[in-house]
């Protein structure tokens, strides 16, 4: 399917005046917050007479200010995108990054939030099925036997963590599953210090996963991001050496996107979080 925004000589739907008006707005940046008419025209690649008409229109609408021969953008330009950004969910923000990560490592990747004693899948890009039961948006798994769950638990305040552990039902999923609260506390302490978690065949035989936290602009852990694989494809050392670095980089990119949105992510009961 062709790109509907790409202009061609026969594209009668292309509104040139709108494109040129946006070019005037985009001419302003951190290096050039205030410019003369000729500077704007040069940056927007248009004649000064055309730039002047767009600037005067933006001035009248309240998007541009004019003082001492210099034009600058007014805060009102933020309203052009604020409404849409304020309705974005954590899934909307994270999903493109999950897709890029899955393409890079050729493994399934997911984002979850904490809900009671479980993690809830808020976003997922699956490259292959590695678990007995299929996972999708809204799927739930116990926190204490999953890499993402442990990352979320490790970043809880101490009182909240103890309340959570009081509710945990320690059930042995495999011969490797941690089924003791003190042992789990020690593991969570290690995860908290190192900033990531690997779970090796504790949830299900043959399933390995590595997870890292995703934090809001205030440094609060709002989600966990993971890459899951079959044990036959990646050893624990492989996860640490080859998968963890791009996983951390992806979490950092998600966090950078969260910084530009108007609110702090807050998970709801369905694993969707508004930003």
Residue pairs with C-beta under 8 A, 6 or more apart in sequence:
4 13
7 14
7 19
20 44
20 46
20 50
20 54
21 54
21 57
21 58
23 44
23 45
23 46
24 40
24 44
24 46
24 51
24 54
24 55
24 58
25 58
25 63
25 73
25 77
26 44
27 35
27 40
27 43
27 44
28 35
28 40
28 72
28 73
32 39
32 43
33 72
33 73
34 70
34 71
34 72
35 43
35 70
35 71
35 72
36 69
36 70
36 71
37 48
37 51
37 52
37 55
37 71
38 48
40 51
40 55
40 71
41 47
41 48
41 50
41 51
41 52
44 51
44 54
55 64
55 66
55 71
58 64
59 65
59 66
59 71
61 76
62 74
62 76
63 73
63 74
63 76
63 77
64 71
64 72
64 73
64 74
65 71
65 72
65 73
65 74
66 72
82 262
85 260
85 261
85 262
85 275
86 261
86 262
86 263
87 274
88 261
88 274
88 275
89 122
89 272
89 273
89 274
89 275
90 111
90 113
90 122
90 123
90 222
90 223
90 265
90 267
90 272
90 273
90 274
90 275
91 111
91 122
91 123
91 137
91 272
91 273
92 275
93 254
93 257
93 258
93 261
93 275
94 111
94 122
94 123
94 214
94 223
94 225
94 254
95 123
95 125
97 250
97 253
97 254
97 257
98 109
98 110
98 111
98 123
98 124
98 125
98 225
98 250
99 125
100 250
101 109
101 125
101 227
101 246
101 247
101 250
102 108
102 109
102 125
102 126
102 127
104 246
105 227
105 242
105 243
105 246
105 247
106 127
107 127
107 128
107 227
107 228
107 229
107 233
107 234
107 243
108 124
108 125
108 126
108 127
108 128
108 130
108 227
108 228
108 229
109 124
109 125
109 225
109 226
109 227
109 228
109 247
109 250
110 121
110 123
110 124
110 125
110 135
110 148
110 225
110 226
110 228
111 121
111 122
111 123
111 124
111 214
111 223
111 224
111 225
111 226
111 254
112 119
112 120
112 121
112 122
112 148
112 149
112 152
112 223
112 224
112 226
112 271
113 119
113 120
113 122
113 152
113 222
113 223
113 224
113 267
113 271
113 273
114 120
114 143
114 149
114 152
114 153
114 156
114 267
115 140
115 267
115 269
115 271
116 167
117 142
117 143
117 164
117 167
117 168
117 169
118 140
118 141
118 142
118 143
118 149
119 140
119 141
119 142
119 143
119 146
119 148
119 149
119 152
119 224
120 138
120 139
120 140
120 267
120 270
120 271
121 135
121 136
121 137
121 138
121 139
121 140
121 271
122 137
122 223
122 267
122 271
122 272
122 273
123 137
124 135
124 136
124 137
126 135
128 230
130 206
130 207
130 228
130 229
130 230
131 203
131 204
131 207
131 228
132 204
135 141
137 271
138 270
138 271
141 149
141 203
142 149
142 168
142 169
142 171
143 149
143 150
143 152
143 153
143 164
143 168
144 150
144 153
144 168
144 170
144 178
144 184
145 173
145 177
145 178
145 199
145 202
145 203
146 199
146 203
146 209
146 211
147 197
147 198
147 199
147 209
147 210
147 211
147 224
147 226
147 228
148 197
148 209
148 211
148 224
148 225
148 226
149 224
150 187
150 188
150 191
150 197
150 199
150 211
151 191
151 196
151 197
151 211
151 212
151 213
151 221
151 224
152 213
152 221
152 223
152 224
153 161
153 164
153 188
154 188
154 189
154 191
154 192
154 197
154 213
155 192
155 213
155 221
156 164
161 188
165 181
165 184
165 185
168 181
168 184
170 178
170 179
170 180
170 181
171 177
171 179
172 179
173 202
173 203
173 204
174 201
174 202
174 203
174 204
174 205
176 200
176 201
176 202
177 202
177 203
178 184
178 187
178 202
191 197
195 212
195 213
195 248
196 210
196 211
196 212
196 244
196 247
196 248
197 210
197 211
197 212
198 208
198 209
198 210
198 211
198 236
198 239
198 240
199 208
199 209
199 211
200 208
200 231
200 236
201 207
201 208
201 231
203 209
206 230
206 231
206 232
207 228
207 229
207 230
207 231
208 228
208 229
208 230
208 231
208 234
208 236
208 239
209 226
209 227
209 228
209 229
209 239
210 226
210 227
210 239
210 240
210 243
210 244
210 247
211 224
211 225
211 226
211 247
212 224
212 225
212 226
212 244
212 247
212 248
212 251
213 221
213 223
213 224
213 225
213 251
214 221
214 222
214 223
214 224
214 225
214 251
214 254
214 255
214 258
215 221
215 222
215 255
216 222
216 255
216 258
216 264
216 265
217 258
217 259
217 264
218 264
220 264
222 258
222 264
222 265
222 266
222 267
222 273
223 265
223 267
223 273
225 247
225 250
225 251
225 254
226 247
227 239
227 243
227 247
229 239
229 243
234 242
234 243
258 265
258 275
261 275
262 275
263 274
263 275
264 275
265 273
265 274
265 275
266 273
266 274
267 273
268 274
